[in-house]
Amino acid sequence: MRESQAIVEKRYRDALETLVAQVKKDRNIIAAILCGSMSYDQVWDKSDIDLLLVQREGKGDPRGYTLAENDVNIHAEVVPRSQLRRWQEAALQGSFDHSFFSRSTLLFCSDESVKTWYQNANLHNIGARDRTLLLLIVATGLLPTFKYAEKQFHVNRDLNYSFLSILRTVESLARIEVILNDEVPSREVIQPALEYNPDFFRITYSDLINCDKDEEVLQNALNTINTYLDEKLFIFQPILDFLAEANGPRSTTELNSYFQKKIGDNRLDAAYIWLAQKGIIQQISAPVKLTLKSQVEMEEAAYYYDRETATTMGELHPSQLKKNAHPRIMNALRTFVDKVRNDRYIIAAILTSNLAVDNVWEHTNINLILVGRDDAKFDERYSLVEDGVHIDVTIYPRKRYQQIIEGRLQGCELHSILSRSRVLFSRDEAIEEWHSDLKHIGQRDQETQLINAGNGIFALLTKAEKWCYVKQDFNYSFLYIMSVVEQLARVETIMHGEVPQRKAVYQARVHNPDFFDAVFTDLIDKDKDERTVRRTLEMIDRYLEDRTFTLFQPLFDFLMSAGGTRTATELSDHFGVRQAWVGLVCEWLAQKGVIEQFASPLRLTKESQISVEEAAYYYDEANPFLQEIKG
């Protein structure tokens, strides 16, 4: 029987108070900051407490631990004092780090300087400069997702994936809406955005989720988003201002070099392309050499802005989308490859795009990996053009590319990309050999990938369950369920020895049509009421229960080899995954009675004299209960 909400909250408060009282006695821990839902929202019986513990200056990187107190798991990150200050000073206001701190609570602090940093960090406001830059980052980041939504609708005629991409676009648009209303965005931004702009988010989110996904409905959602973006041209004003002051064209490299001094490693290529497609800025090309010693010049995308000749925001018409696209793209690829062959410092070109005739449109970019000689110096990424077609190029030195191929974790996203790749030319036979065995997953990598996939599933599943059972927001629970289903599709695909692709649900459906029809294809068009969402969560739980000993056998083997308990730290180190993720898997297994959870003494720093309790786990293969489950 589930505990009442009041009892749950008291148990969590008591656990936190007990742990903090212990930590205060550790003279090497000078502050404790409560983060996550317990700081600003509500906990439930599957919540974890997130705690940031600040230690006196010491050697080493931040380290995470899964602590246990009163049957409550507490994910604690121990960071040196100087690291905390660097995080706070580097956090762009309104960014994830800023949101993380803005919703935190300082529980205690014995260092006045740390207390001053925390109090003066302007946690609950976004400055004008940071607001401008953050809007630019978020808007640029959503453009590829929205472009994919349009492509799935107009080109692939895949209404389900167009719908999912629209929802992911809308999450970013909600972040923009919240920032425009001077609120620090949290992870869950849909709810406040609905209050600020109910008409827009009703069409693109709440109504869209609960109706049949026919062409008319999705076209309306796409048009509504396009209009919203057209009205938010001011977000891209920093780009226009820079180009206007330049009094001439600037290459993508020059543009990114200027903006990355302000926004870190974020690239704004998608924004430049979008503005050019809308007729706001003009695209030309500028000569560039891929390596310092190259004799061959390629063409890099460059842009200029003329206020007098810039058009108003245009609209892309579906009837034009596929007109002559494929021949032009293939001609551009051949011309580019012929050029790059003549560069003796480039030893291979690998195509990673799907350029099938039914998978391209006017806005298709060609994606290439180039392998350079180890003695060449070059930038890692280029945004090139050939006959007006964008070519996104990533360059690796040969040795680095070999390390990526041979040291890759099969089944990961890079493996998925490379499994579909094609070597266009190579001066090195070894490179073609590296690519010859990329379409399958080996047994060892299969097991590791299943562990990794399981970790991600439980983080998302816990959110989906909370928004259903506690928050009673079934639309938002559905949003998390879709992410869970995509991860389950990767699991199903990996279990059958296949490399999961971008649309892994369709691969998984071949092997398990009943389940994936129910939780994906059929669910998408149903009303997201309590009965439907609860039933889906129950089906997912049964799916995981039925595959427990396939998904987590390596974990059980490692626990058995101990002849006793293994701590969360030992598990995290052995499997090479984050402590919090290991904790979520083990917590679920413990709740199901498959493993048992205990506590093990832990000192948070090398100099600590005080011990706290770390979560530890035990597995007994001879447990009669487990024999019943396996049977």
Phi, psi and omega in degrees: 000130183289139178293153175292158181299322180296319180293318178301311182298321178294318179299320180290318178298317180297318179298316180295314181299321180295315180295315182298322177299322177290315184296326180301332181283346180275109185293347178273350176258116188255351179199152174227129181238121178277129181235179176076193190295331181291337181281322188232355186225226178226150178262165172218185191286359174244011180284158169243153174267130178255125187227134175253118180252128183258125179255162173299162183305136179198174181277157175103159178277167174304145182227136180261148178223150171255105181264161182227133179209122176055043179064021176242129177273136184235114178273111185247128175255121180260119184232143174295154181306316182293327180294320178300316181295319179297319179299313183294320182287329183274343185291119173293129182299129184095350178284178179299316180298320179295316178298320180303312181285326184294334181256016180267171178227125177282112184277318173201159179202125179257007180240115185297325181292321177296318179299321180293317177303314184296316183288331184261012187279005179051051190290332191255011178224160176242121178294159185300318181295311181295325178299315180298314183290321181293318177301320180296317180296312183295315181297319178295320182295330182277342185299316177298323179294318179293321177299321178294322177299316179295320180296316179299326180283308188278325189257305184276346181055035180257094186290328181295312182284333172297316179300312181297322179291327174298315180298321180290326174296317183295326176301318178290322177296325176296323177297318177298315182300318180294316180296319179297338178261022173059033176248141176286119185287137174261187179296319180266093185257348183299315186298309177293326179297324177299326179285322182287322186219069187298324183295313181295311185284344172291315182291319188263354183226282191295312178292321182297319181298326191253026178229168174296136184268073177268175186297321182296316182295314182291321177299320178296319179295316179297316179297320181295320178292318178300318178296318179301314180294320178302322181284349183251030179303330181301338178299328184267010183302323177304323178293315181296320180297317181296316181292323179296319180286339182288337181055039179164173183291151175229135181288163177302320179299317180293318179298311181293324177300319180293312186283333181290342173291339182257328189236017177075217187278000181297133176258144184250021183307317183298326179290318180299315182296316182297316179296324178291319179296329179277355179082012181281316174240165181251138178258133172229201176224155179228140182294142178212145174256133186289331175232164182298332184256000182299141175264348183262134178259135173254180181246120178261143177298132178224157188220150171220161185228125178236110184302328185284330184256352180297136180275168170285168184300126181266182179226139180271130183261127183307328182295342182263353195295321185254006184297114176057018186292312188296309179302320182294320181292317181292323176296319178298319179297315181297317180297317180297313182296322177300321179293311187290335175301329183280356178268108186290351178270355174252121187254351178198151174230129183237123178274126179248001177269152170268105184255029175299152187301330181267011184233015180236158174210184186299337184257018177288131171261143173273132178248125182231147166251128174250138177253122182258163175296150182293339182267006181264149176247133183200163170285155184283328185229144177224145171251097186257167176223149175214116182054040177080357180266131179283136178233110179271119187243131170245130183245132175238142167296152184305314183297319179294320180294322177298319178297320180295315182292310187281335181258007184294157172263110184299140180096351179282177184298319180297320177299319178300316180295312184289333180294336179262001187282167179220127178285115182279322171200156178205135174269001185231113183299332182298326182296319178294325178295321179300328184272356188284342185232051185252000188266000180227165181246126177291162185299316182295313180293329178299314180296317181293321179294325178294322176298313181297317180297319179299321178302311181295325182299314186289329175297316180287320182296321178299321177295315180300318180292319181298315183289341174274303190281326185259311185275338182059032176254093190282333174295315183287326174299318178301321179301315177291323179301320179299322176292322177298314183298320178296324176290320176297325177296322175297318179300311181301318181293315180297321179300336179261016174075014181260155174276120181293134179262183183299320177259062185296338180301322181288327174295314182295325182297330177297322183273332185215069187295323184299313183292310187285336170294317184292318187264357180230284188302309182287320184297324185304322184266000181271156171296137182269068178267176185300316182299315183293315183291317178299316180299320180294317179297322178294321178296319179295319179298318178294320178303314181291320177300316183294339184245015183306315186274356168270315183293319194241019179302319177300325177294317179294321178298318181293320178294320180295323183295343181284333186067017182183213181270155170239136179281163177299325178297316179298318179295316180298315181294321183292316185267354176067034179235165183295147180303314183299323181290317176301319180301318182296317178297311183293325177297317179296316179296323178292320178297328180277355180080013181280321174234168178246144179255135176231189177233146180227137182295142183216138172257126188292329177227165180297330183269356184295139175259347183257138177257145170243179183257123176260144177295136177222156189226150183226141179231129179241106183295335183274003179302121182303327179298321180291326178297324178295319180296313182294326180291000000 
